């Protein structure tokens, strides 16, 4: 096997906790668009413990999915399990040199942001490929990770409408991961969920590929690792599409967020020899996206942001995310979308603001309301009142956590951690 050290100088290994992660890949093809991949991770720690887990990827696409020429998607999927263990990752397959170079930077960012969580490791692979088989031309052929939320809907409509201008991608299909959408899956809910998402994509004349995977259960740490879940699954379509596109979860210039798994500056480091991973709409914060999305009536009717949507097939209009999304539209001078049929109860404003994240999104909404002339809207007046009431409580609680209990919040912004 070929060995390479995937750590920048200066990162100290934790030898007591290091071990070996042995990764093997098995693929079974059932048809042109139906393929099952299995990534088996056998973890052996120096302390003597050993366990085996398997990440499955069941691909069901209404178009031909070519065979993979490298194991790039599976290296991406194994990154965080290997960084948790440290030591050595042995992956039985061929890896592109493009991905090897990229993940050196990707890991360095996470080692700097969360040194107490992750460790460098040595990678051993069967072979390294220097071939690059993707065309990142003026209008690259792309597959978009799609959930029906604000991020993916805006990315979809701005690109297919031409509003993205010269920066637009030629989106040829969407991809949906039901495994990221529900906590207690059943055959009935999964069938209805997939059918609904495929219908939503079909209304835009786009075929939808479904990848049913348990990667979220195996890898865990959702808010840290979910960018690799998406990039790994998108990369399964390398050879058919040149670009795997992600709707941006955060803006590239934001500050103050806790560590986050998908970011416009880091996601491109998950690009391999057959697929470029790109993060779309990274210039916009959430109120900006509401303002832009308001011009697409079809998007407003389909918008799904609710924490409980995948149980009820509708936005509940009462959870924190529903409330925050409705406030985004109000703050930018727009009506609440019809996909929130129960509307906004002013008494619910403040739900979810008791966490530190409330110190980030509440002022952002209030400043957006001022910019769009919506400061006098009853919802904005209520938000301003609730924010003032909770602000001191949030600061005191955060100070207790950091000073009395000796904890420091992890930040997604690795630049803030540089000396």
C-alpha positions as CSV (number, residue, x, y, z in Angstrom):
1,X,0.0,0.0,0.0
2,X,1.0,3.6,-0.5
3,X,1.4,5.7,2.7
4,X,1.1,9.4,3.1
5,X,1.0,11.6,6.2
6,X,-2.1,13.8,6.2
7,X,-1.0,16.3,8.8
8,X,0.6,19.7,8.7
9,X,3.8,20.0,10.8
10,X,3.1,21.3,14.2
11,X,0.1,19.1,15.0
12,X,1.1,16.8,17.8
13,X,-0.2,13.2,17.6
14,X,-2.1,11.7,20.6
15,X,-0.4,8.4,20.6
16,X,-2.3,7.0,23.6
17,X,-5.6,7.3,21.7
18,X,-4.4,6.4,18.2
19,X,-5.2,3.1,16.4
20,X,-6.0,1.7,13.0
21,X,-9.1,2.2,10.8
22,X,-9.4,-0.4,8.1
23,X,-11.8,0.6,5.3
24,X,-13.1,-1.8,2.7
25,X,-15.5,-1.1,-0.1
26,X,-18.1,-3.4,-1.7
27,X,-20.3,-2.4,-4.7
28,X,-23.3,-4.3,-6.1
29,X,-25.0,-2.9,-9.3
30,X,-28.7,-3.7,-9.8
31,X,-29.3,-1.6,-12.9
32,X,-28.2,1.5,-14.7
33,X,-29.3,3.8,-11.9
34,X,-29.5,1.4,-8.9
35,X,-26.3,0.6,-7.1
36,X,-25.5,-0.4,-3.5
37,X,-22.2,0.6,-2.0
38,X,-21.0,-0.6,1.4
39,X,-18.1,1.0,3.3
40,X,-17.0,-1.3,6.2
41,X,-14.9,0.4,8.9
42,X,-13.0,-1.9,11.2
43,X,-11.6,0.2,14.1
44,X,-8.8,-1.2,16.3
45,X,-7.5,1.1,19.1
46,X,-4.2,0.7,20.8
47,X,-6.0,0.2,24.1
48,X,-7.2,-3.1,22.7
49,X,-10.9,-2.3,21.9
50,X,-12.1,-3.2,18.4
51,X,-15.4,-2.7,16.6
52,X,-16.8,-2.9,13.0
53,X,-19.4,-0.6,11.5
54,X,-20.7,-0.4,8.0
55,X,-21.9,2.7,6.1
56,X,-24.4,1.9,3.3
57,X,-25.2,3.9,0.2
58,X,-28.2,2.7,-1.7
59,X,-28.4,4.7,-4.9
60,X,-31.7,4.9,-6.8
61,X,-31.6,7.3,-9.8
62,X,-33.8,7.7,-12.9
63,X,-30.7,8.0,-15.0
64,X,-27.5,6.1,-15.7
65,X,-25.0,6.2,-13.0
66,X,-21.5,5.2,-14.3
67,X,-19.0,3.1,-12.3
68,X,-16.7,5.0,-10.0
69,X,-13.0,5.1,-11.1
70,X,-11.7,6.0,-7.6
71,X,-12.8,5.5,-4.0
72,X,-12.9,9.3,-3.4
73,X,-16.5,9.2,-2.0
74,X,-15.6,6.7,0.6
75,X,-12.4,8.5,1.7
76,X,-14.6,11.5,2.3
77,X,-17.1,9.4,4.3
78,X,-14.2,7.9,6.4
79,X,-12.5,11.2,7.2
80,X,-14.1,12.0,10.5
81,X,-14.1,8.5,11.9
82,X,-10.4,8.4,11.1
83,X,-9.8,11.8,12.6
84,X,-11.5,10.7,15.8
85,X,-9.2,7.7,16.2
86,X,-6.0,9.1,14.8
87,X,-3.2,6.7,13.9
88,X,-3.7,5.1,10.5
89,X,-6.5,4.8,8.0
90,X,-6.1,1.9,5.6
91,X,-8.4,2.3,2.6
92,X,-8.4,-0.5,0.1
93,X,-8.9,1.3,-3.2
94,X,-7.5,4.0,-5.5
95,X,-7.7,7.7,-4.5
96,X,-7.2,10.7,-6.6
97,X,-4.3,13.0,-5.9
98,X,-6.6,16.0,-6.2
99,X,-8.6,14.8,-3.2
100,X,-5.4,14.0,-1.2
101,X,-4.2,17.5,-1.6
102,X,-7.5,19.0,-0.7
103,X,-8.2,17.0,2.4
104,X,-4.8,18.0,3.8
105,X,-6.2,21.6,4.0
106,X,-9.6,20.4,5.1
107,X,-8.2,18.5,8.0
108,X,-5.9,21.2,9.0
109,X,-8.8,23.6,9.4
110,X,-10.6,21.2,11.7
111,X,-7.5,20.4,13.7
112,X,-7.1,24.1,14.3
113,X,-10.8,24.7,15.1
114,X,-11.3,21.6,17.4
115,X,-8.0,20.2,18.5
116,X,-9.6,18.4,21.4
117,X,-11.9,16.4,19.1
118,X,-9.7,15.4,16.2
119,X,-6.2,13.9,15.6
120,X,-4.0,13.6,12.5
121,X,-3.6,10.2,10.8
122,X,-1.5,8.5,8.2
123,X,-3.4,7.3,5.1
124,X,-2.6,4.1,3.4
125,X,-4.2,3.3,0.0
126,X,-3.7,0.8,-2.8
127,X,-3.0,3.4,-5.5
128,X,-3.1,7.1,-6.3
129,X,-4.6,8.4,-9.5
130,X,-3.4,11.5,-11.2
131,X,-6.3,11.6,-13.7
132,X,-8.8,14.5,-13.5
133,X,-12.0,13.6,-15.3
134,X,-14.3,16.6,-14.8
135,X,-14.8,19.8,-16.8
136,X,-15.2,22.9,-14.7
137,X,-16.1,25.1,-17.7
138,X,-18.1,28.3,-17.9
139,X,-21.4,26.5,-17.1
140,X,-20.5,23.2,-15.4
141,X,-22.9,20.2,-15.4
142,X,-24.1,19.9,-11.7
143,X,-26.2,17.8,-9.4
144,X,-27.7,19.7,-6.5
145,X,-28.2,18.3,-3.0
146,X,-31.8,19.1,-2.3
147,X,-34.1,19.1,0.7
148,X,-36.8,21.6,-0.1
149,X,-35.3,24.1,2.4
150,X,-34.4,27.8,1.8
151,X,-30.8,27.1,0.9
152,X,-31.3,24.4,-1.7
153,X,-34.5,26.1,-3.2
154,X,-32.7,29.4,-3.7
155,X,-29.7,27.7,-5.2
156,X,-32.0,25.7,-7.5
157,X,-34.1,28.7,-8.7
158,X,-31.3,31.2,-9.1
159,X,-29.4,28.7,-11.3
160,X,-32.3,27.4,-13.5
161,X,-33.8,30.9,-13.9
162,X,-30.5,32.4,-15.1
163,X,-30.6,35.0,-12.2
164,X,-27.2,33.8,-11.1
165,X,-25.8,35.2,-14.3
166,X,-22.3,34.2,-15.4
167,X,-21.9,32.3,-12.1
168,X,-24.8,29.9,-12.9
169,X,-24.4,26.1,-13.0
170,X,-26.2,23.9,-15.5
171,X,-28.2,21.8,-12.9
172,X,-29.1,18.5,-14.5
173,X,-30.5,16.7,-11.5
174,X,-31.1,16.9,-7.8
175,X,-30.1,14.5,-5.0
176,X,-32.0,13.8,-1.8
177,X,-30.8,12.0,1.3
178,X,-33.8,10.7,3.3
179,X,-31.4,9.5,6.0
180,X,-30.7,13.2,6.9
181,X,-34.3,14.1,7.0
182,X,-35.9,11.9,9.7
183,X,-35.1,10.6,13.1
184,X,-37.5,7.6,13.3
185,X,-37.8,6.2,9.7
186,X,-40.6,3.9,8.7
187,X,-41.3,2.4,5.3
188,X,-44.5,4.5,5.0
189,X,-42.9,7.9,5.9
190,X,-39.9,7.2,3.7
191,X,-42.0,6.4,0.7
192,X,-44.2,9.5,1.1
193,X,-41.1,11.7,1.8
194,X,-39.2,10.5,-1.3
195,X,-42.3,10.8,-3.5
196,X,-42.9,14.3,-2.3
197,X,-39.4,15.4,-2.9
198,X,-39.3,13.8,-6.3
199,X,-42.5,15.6,-7.2
200,X,-41.0,18.9,-6.1
201,X,-37.9,18.3,-8.2
202,X,-40.1,17.1,-11.1
203,X,-42.0,20.4,-11.2
204,X,-38.7,22.0,-12.1
205,X,-38.2,19.3,-14.9
206,X,-35.3,17.8,-13.0
207,X,-34.8,14.1,-12.2
208,X,-34.0,13.3,-8.6
209,X,-31.6,10.7,-7.4
210,X,-32.1,9.2,-3.9
211,X,-29.3,8.0,-1.8
212,X,-30.5,6.1,1.3
213,X,-27.6,6.0,3.7
214,X,-26.9,5.5,7.4
215,X,-23.9,7.7,7.4
216,X,-25.4,10.1,9.9
217,X,-25.9,7.3,12.4
218,X,-22.3,5.9,11.9
219,X,-20.3,9.2,11.8
220,X,-22.5,11.2,14.2
221,X,-21.6,14.8,15.3
222,X,-24.1,16.2,12.8
223,X,-23.2,19.9,13.0
224,X,-19.5,19.1,12.5
225,X,-19.6,16.3,9.9
226,X,-22.7,16.8,7.7
227,X,-20.7,18.5,5.0
228,X,-18.8,15.3,4.4
229,X,-22.1,13.3,4.3
230,X,-23.3,15.4,1.5
231,X,-20.0,15.6,-0.4
232,X,-19.5,11.8,-0.1
233,X,-23.0,11.1,-1.6
234,X,-22.7,13.7,-4.3
235,X,-19.4,12.2,-5.3
236,X,-21.1,8.9,-6.0
237,X,-22.3,10.6,-9.2
238,X,-18.8,11.6,-10.5
239,X,-18.5,10.7,-14.1
240,X,-22.1,11.7,-14.8
241,X,-21.8,15.2,-13.3
242,X,-18.8,17.5,-13.0
243,X,-20.0,19.4,-10.0
244,X,-21.7,18.5,-6.8
245,X,-23.5,21.6,-5.6
246,X,-24.5,22.5,-2.0
247,X,-26.8,25.3,-1.0
248,X,-24.8,27.3,1.5
249,X,-25.8,26.9,5.1
250,X,-23.9,29.9,6.3
251,X,-22.4,33.0,4.7
252,X,-18.7,32.8,4.0
253,X,-18.1,36.1,5.9
254,X,-20.2,35.3,9.0
255,X,-18.8,35.5,12.5
256,X,-19.9,34.0,15.8
257,X,-21.3,30.7,14.7
258,X,-20.3,27.6,16.6
259,X,-18.3,25.0,14.6
260,X,-20.3,23.9,11.5
261,X,-20.0,21.0,9.1
262,X,-20.7,22.7,5.8
263,X,-19.0,26.0,4.9
264,X,-18.4,27.8,1.6
265,X,-14.6,28.1,2.4
266,X,-14.2,24.4,3.4
267,X,-16.6,22.4,1.2
268,X,-14.5,22.8,-2.0
269,X,-11.7,20.9,-0.2
270,X,-13.8,17.8,-0.5
271,X,-13.4,17.9,-4.4
272,X,-11.8,14.8,-6.0
273,X,-10.7,13.7,-9.4
274,X,-14.2,13.0,-10.8
275,X,-16.3,15.7,-9.1
276,X,-15.8,19.2,-7.9
277,X,-17.7,20.1,-4.7
278,X,-19.0,23.6,-4.7
279,X,-21.0,25.7,-2.2
280,X,-23.5,28.0,-3.8
281,X,-25.0,31.2,-2.5
282,X,-22.2,31.7,0.1
283,X,-22.6,35.5,-0.2
284,X,-26.0,35.6,1.4
285,X,-27.2,35.4,5.0
286,X,-30.6,34.0,5.8
287,X,-32.7,37.2,5.5
288,X,-31.0,37.9,2.2
289,X,-32.1,34.5,1.0
290,X,-35.7,35.2,2.0
291,X,-35.6,38.5,0.1
292,X,-34.3,36.8,-3.0
293,X,-36.6,33.7,-2.7
294,X,-39.7,35.9,-2.5
295,X,-39.5,36.5,-6.3
296,X,-40.2,32.8,-7.0
297,X,-43.9,31.9,-6.2
298,X,-43.3,28.2,-6.9
299,X,-40.5,28.1,-4.4
300,X,-42.6,29.9,-1.7
301,X,-45.3,27.3,-2.1
302,X,-42.8,24.4,-1.7
303,X,-40.6,25.8,1.0
304,X,-40.0,23.3,3.8
305,X,-37.9,24.4,6.8
306,X,-39.7,22.8,9.8
307,X,-37.9,20.6,12.3
308,X,-41.0,18.4,12.2
309,X,-41.8,18.5,8.5
310,X,-40.7,15.0,7.8
311,X,-43.2,13.7,10.3
312,X,-46.2,15.8,9.3
313,X,-45.5,16.7,5.7
314,X,-46.0,20.4,6.5
315,X,-44.4,23.3,8.3
316,X,-45.7,23.3,11.9
317,X,-45.4,27.2,12.1
318,X,-44.5,26.8,15.8
319,X,-41.0,25.4,16.1
320,X,-38.0,27.7,16.3
321,X,-36.9,27.2,12.7
322,X,-40.4,27.9,11.4
323,X,-40.6,31.1,13.5
324,X,-37.2,32.2,12.4
325,X,-37.9,31.6,8.7
326,X,-41.2,33.5,8.8
327,X,-39.5,36.4,10.6
328,X,-36.9,36.5,7.8
329,X,-39.6,37.2,5.2
330,X,-41.3,39.8,7.4
331,X,-37.9,41.5,8.1
332,X,-37.3,41.9,4.4
333,X,-40.7,43.4,3.7
334,X,-42.4,40.3,2.4
335,X,-45.5,38.3,3.3
336,X,-45.2,35.0,5.1
337,X,-45.1,32.3,2.3
338,X,-48.2,30.1,1.8
339,X,-46.1,27.1,2.8
340,X,-46.7,28.3,6.4
341,X,-50.5,27.9,6.5
342,X,-51.0,28.7,10.2
343,X,-49.0,31.9,10.1
344,X,-47.1,33.5,12.9
345,X,-48.3,33.8,16.5
346,X,-46.6,36.8,18.1
347,X,-46.6,35.0,21.4
348,X,-44.3,32.4,20.0
349,X,-41.6,34.9,19.1
350,X,-38.7,34.1,21.5
351,X,-38.9,30.3,21.2
352,X,-35.3,29.1,20.7
353,X,-33.8,32.5,21.5
354,X,-32.6,31.3,24.9
355,X,-29.5,29.8,23.3
356,X,-26.5,31.7,22.3
357,X,-27.4,31.4,18.7
358,X,-30.3,33.8,19.5
359,X,-27.7,36.5,19.9
360,X,-26.7,36.0,16.3
361,X,-30.0,35.7,14.4
362,X,-32.1,38.2,16.3
363,X,-29.9,41.2,15.7
364,X,-29.5,40.1,12.1
365,X,-33.2,40.1,11.6
366,X,-33.7,43.4,13.3
367,X,-31.0,45.1,11.2
368,X,-32.5,43.6,8.1
369,X,-35.9,45.0,9.1
370,X,-34.4,48.4,9.5
371,X,-32.8,48.2,6.1
372,X,-36.0,47.2,4.4
373,X,-38.3,49.6,6.3
374,X,-40.0,46.9,8.3
375,X,-38.9,47.9,11.8
376,X,-42.4,48.9,12.8
377,X,-44.0,45.6,11.9
378,X,-45.6,44.1,15.1
379,X,-43.5,41.0,14.7
380,X,-40.3,43.1,14.7
381,X,-41.4,45.1,17.7
382,X,-42.1,41.8,19.5
383,X,-38.8,40.4,18.5
384,X,-36.9,43.5,19.7
385,X,-38.7,43.2,23.1
386,X,-38.0,39.5,23.5
387,X,-34.3,40.0,22.4
388,X,-33.7,42.7,25.1
389,X,-35.3,40.5,27.7
390,X,-33.2,37.4,26.9
391,X,-29.9,39.0,26.0
392,X,-28.5,39.4,29.5
393,X,-29.7,35.9,30.5
394,X,-27.9,34.4,27.5
395,X,-24.7,36.2,28.2
396,X,-24.7,35.2,31.8
397,X,-25.4,31.6,31.0
398,X,-22.6,31.5,28.4
399,X,-20.2,33.1,30.8
400,X,-21.0,30.5,33.4
401,X,-20.4,27.7,30.9
402,X,-17.1,29.2,29.7
403,X,-15.6,30.5,33.0
404,X,-17.1,28.5,35.9
405,X,-17.1,25.2,34.0
406,X,-13.9,25.8,32.0
407,X,-15.5,25.3,28.6
408,X,-14.8,27.1,25.4
409,X,-17.2,27.1,22.5
410,X,-15.9,25.7,19.3
411,X,-16.1,28.0,16.3
412,X,-16.6,27.2,12.7
413,X,-14.4,30.2,11.8
414,X,-10.9,28.7,11.9
415,X,-9.3,32.0,11.0
416,X,-10.4,33.3,14.4
417,X,-8.2,30.6,16.1
418,X,-5.0,31.6,14.3
419,X,-2.3,33.2,16.4
